[in-house]
Every structure is written in structure tokens, then in C-alpha cells.
Amino acid sequence: MKFLRHILEQPFIFATGLAALVHSTWALGTLFAGQQPDGWHLVGWLAPALLIAFALDVGQIATSAEIRAHGLTGRRGLTFVIFAGATYYLQWLYIAHHMPALPVGEGVSDIARASVISLRDAALWIIPALLPLSTLLYTFSSEPPAGAQPALQIELEAVAVPTLEDGDTQPVALPAPDEGEATGIIARCDCGWSGEYSNSRSATMALRAHKARCELLSEHLSTNGKEDAG
């Protein structure tokens, strides 16, 4: 179901992946088992190659959907580039084996012939790049929609602090550390403190600092309360 949702959300990536599927399957099958056989042997040659090629397409579609929905991270970017690189190589291998020797038209002048031949031969490298390049451009062409990434709630157990007046406990709200630019990642404590941060690492570090400050204040008030009571 999740894969179908990714397909519906990323029809462009699915279409390009489907276009690359045939050539990727041929390249993988040939590399693993040699030239395409005839008869029933074709099933054994085709099945593993088709599954691997399909898995590459699924990974590319899913990673693209994650990047467009939740933004780019180092791991997502690296994963997507690896999938795109694999697609490029498999397409290149297919074209390198099947590319015909295209003649240059008679209308091409002798002066331009050398340049025309060079550009024609560059098709071996350019054509395989079109599909992975189009998926890269599509995936990174827009920012994730506002509100697409829910705020990350990092909870911490409450720190109860005795009061000097009546011995009851009440939450202590401390000022938040400097959090920089807020982007919706929230660190929250049951004592009432919260802070908004640019990434989960900053939120976690701030929450730890808040806990340490709460504990120090709790110890301080507890010690002073005992001395006053004595």
C-alpha cells in the first residue's frame, strides 16, 4: 500500500523508472547470466534481473517521495544519488551494446563534419543520463510543502521542585537556550518548558541542557528548604 501511495504521489518518477526498467533488466540479466537465451530458459534469465531492476525503481521512487515530502538529508540524498547512478550505468551498458553507427547527413559540410561526429558520438554518454538526470531535477526542484513535516516531540520526564512556602511541588519553567532559526522541531518537557529548533540534534542537546539545569535548581531549592526548616 505504501508503494502504491508513493506511485500516486510521484507519477513522474514512476514513469521514468518504468521507462528504464526494460533496459535495466536486459543489462542485469546479461551481466549475471550472459546473452539472452531462447525458449523456457528465458524465464530463469529474466526473473532475477527483473526483480533487481524493479527493486532499484522502487527504491528510487520511495526515496524521491521522502525527499519531496520531508526535505533533503545527507542519507536521503546519498541514497537517491546511488540509485540514479545505478540507473545511469545500466542504461549506458544497454546503449553501448545496441547503439548503431548513425551516418552523418549529406547536407553536413566538411567544416562542420568533425564537430557533428563528436556530438553524435557523445550520445553514448548523454542519452543514458537523461532518465536519472530528469529524476534528480524533479526530486530536488521544489521545497517540501509547508507543514509536511510534523513537529518532532521529544519528551522528558518532569522535574518536581519543592517550594519553600508549603512543601508542595510545582513545575519550574526555565528559559530556553538559544535555538537559532526555528523550523518546527520542538523539544518539550513536562515541566512546561519547550523550545523550537532547526534539527533534532539541536533539540536533543537543548533538552539535555534543560534537564541538567532543572536538576541543579531542584537540588538547590531542596537544600535551602531543609536548612530553613531546620
C-alpha positions in Angstrom: 0.0 0.0 0.0 2.8 2.4 0.8 4.4 1.7 -2.6 1.2 2.5 -4.3 0.9 5.7 -2.4 4.4 6.6 -3.5 3.5 5.9 -7.1 0.4 8.1 -6.8 2.4 10.9 -5.2 5.4 10.6 -7.7 3.9 9.7 -11.1 6.8 11.3 -12.9 9.4 9.2 -11.1 7.3 6.1 -11.6 7.1 6.8 -15.3 10.8 7.3 -15.7 11.6 4.3 -13.6 9.2 2.2 -15.8 10.9 3.5 -18.9 14.3 2.4 -17.6 13.0 -1.0 -16.4 13.3 -2.8 -19.7 16.9 -1.7 -20.4 18.0 -2.2 -16.8 16.5 -5.7 -16.9 18.5 -6.6 -20.0 21.7 -5.2 -18.7 21.4 -7.0 -15.3 20.4 -10.3 -17.0 23.3 -10.1 -19.4 25.8 -9.3 -16.7 24.6 -12.1 -14.4 23.8 -14.9 -16.9 25.2 -14.0 -20.3 23.3 -13.3 -23.6 19.5 -13.6 -23.6 18.6 -17.3 -24.2 15.6 -18.8 -26.1 12.7 -20.9 -25.0 11.9 -21.6 -21.4 15.4 -20.7 -20.3 14.4 -17.1 -20.8 12.3 -17.3 -17.6 15.3 -18.2 -15.5 17.3 -15.5 -17.2 14.7 -12.8 -16.9 13.2 -13.3 -13.4 16.1 -12.3 -11.2 17.2 -9.5 -13.4 13.6 -8.1 -13.5 13.3 -8.3 -9.7 16.6 -6.5 -9.2 15.7 -3.8 -11.7 12.3 -3.4 -10.1 13.8 -3.1 -6.7 16.0 -0.3 -7.9 13.0 1.5 -9.3 11.0 1.1 -6.1 14.0 2.4 -4.0 14.3 5.5 -6.3 10.5 6.2 -6.2 10.4 5.8 -2.4 13.5 8.0 -1.8 12.2 10.7 -4.1 8.9 10.7 -2.3 10.6 11.0 1.1 12.8 13.9 -0.1 9.9 15.9 -1.7 7.7 15.3 1.4 10.1 15.7 4.2 13.1 17.5 2.8 16.7 16.6 1.9 19.1 15.0 4.4 22.5 13.6 3.8 21.3 9.9 3.9 18.4 10.5 1.6 20.5 12.5 -0.8 23.2 9.8 -0.9 20.6 7.0 -1.3 19.0 8.8 -4.2 22.2 9.6 -6.0 23.3 5.9 -5.7 20.0 4.8 -7.3 20.4 7.4 -10.0 24.0 6.3 -10.7 22.9 2.6 -10.9 20.2 3.6 -13.4 22.7 5.6 -15.5 25.2 2.7 -15.7 22.6 0.1 -16.7 21.1 2.4 -19.4 24.7 3.2 -20.6 25.5 -0.5 -20.8 22.4 -1.2 -22.9 23.1 1.6 -25.3 26.8 0.8 -25.6 25.8 -2.7 -26.8 23.0 -1.6 -29.1 24.0 1.8 -30.4 24.0 1.8 -34.2 26.6 3.6 -36.4 24.4 6.5 -37.5 25.6 8.1 -40.7 26.1 11.8 -41.0 23.7 13.5 -43.4 24.9 14.6 -46.8 24.0 18.2 -46.1 26.6 18.4 -43.3 29.6 20.5 -44.6 33.1 19.3 -44.4 33.9 22.1 -42.0 31.2 21.1 -39.5 31.6 17.3 -40.0 34.1 16.8 -37.3 32.0 18.7 -34.7 28.9 16.9 -35.8 30.5 13.5 -35.5 31.8 14.3 -32.0 28.3 15.4 -30.9 26.8 12.2 -32.4 29.3 10.0 -30.5 28.5 11.9 -27.3 25.1 10.3 -27.4 26.7 7.2 -25.8 27.2 9.2 -22.6 24.3 11.8 -22.8 21.3 9.5 -23.7 21.7 7.2 -20.6 21.9 10.3 -18.4 18.6 11.7 -19.4 16.4 9.5 -17.3 18.4 9.7 -14.0 19.1 13.4 -14.6 15.3 14.1 -15.1 14.5 12.3 -11.8 17.2 14.2 -10.0 16.0 17.6 -11.2 12.3 16.7 -10.5 13.1 15.5 -7.0 15.2 18.5 -5.9 13.2 21.1 -7.9 10.8 22.1 -5.1 10.8 22.6 -1.4 8.7 20.4 0.8 5.2 21.8 1.4 4.6 23.9 4.5 3.6 21.7 7.4 4.5 18.5 5.6 7.0 17.5 8.3 5.2 17.2 11.7 7.0 18.8 14.7 9.2 16.3 16.4 8.1 15.9 20.0 11.0 15.0 22.4 9.5 14.3 25.8 11.4 14.4 29.1 10.2 13.3 32.5 9.0 16.2 34.7 11.4 17.6 37.3 9.4 18.2 40.6 10.8 21.1 42.7 9.7 21.6 46.3 8.6 25.1 47.1 9.8 26.9 50.3 6.3 28.0 51.2 4.2 25.0 51.7 6.3 22.0 50.6 4.1 21.3 47.5 5.6 20.6 44.2 5.1 22.7 41.0 6.8 22.8 37.6 9.6 25.1 37.0 9.8 26.9 33.6 13.4 27.8 32.7 14.4 30.0 29.7 15.2 28.1 26.5 18.7 28.0 25.3 19.5 29.9 22.1 17.8 27.8 19.4 18.6 29.7 16.3 16.2 29.7 13.4 13.0 27.7 14.2 11.8 25.2 11.7 9.2 23.2 13.6 11.3 20.7 15.6 10.2 21.0 19.2 11.8 19.8 22.4 9.3 19.7 25.2 9.4 19.0 28.9 6.5 18.1 31.1 7.5 20.9 33.5 6.3 23.4 30.9 9.5 24.3 29.1 9.7 24.0 25.3 12.0 25.1 22.6 11.8 25.1 18.8 15.0 24.1 16.9 16.3 23.7 13.3 17.1 20.0 13.7 16.6 17.0 16.0 20.3 17.1 17.2 19.9 20.7 18.5 16.6 19.9 20.1 18.1 16.8 21.9 21.1 18.8 23.2 18.9 21.6 24.4 16.6 19.2 26.2 19.6 17.6 28.0 20.9 21.0 29.0 17.4 21.9 30.3 17.3 18.7 32.4 20.7 19.4 33.9 19.5 23.0 34.9 16.3 21.6 36.3 18.2 19.1 38.5 20.5 21.8 39.7 17.7 24.1 40.6 15.8 21.2 42.3 18.8 20.4 44.4 19.4 24.0 45.3 15.8 24.6 46.4 15.7 21.3 48.3 18.8 22.1 50.2 17.6 25.6 51.1 14.2 24.3 52.1 15.8 21.8 54.6 18.0 24.5 56.1 15.1 26.8 56.6 13.0 24.0 58.1 15.9 23.2 60.5 
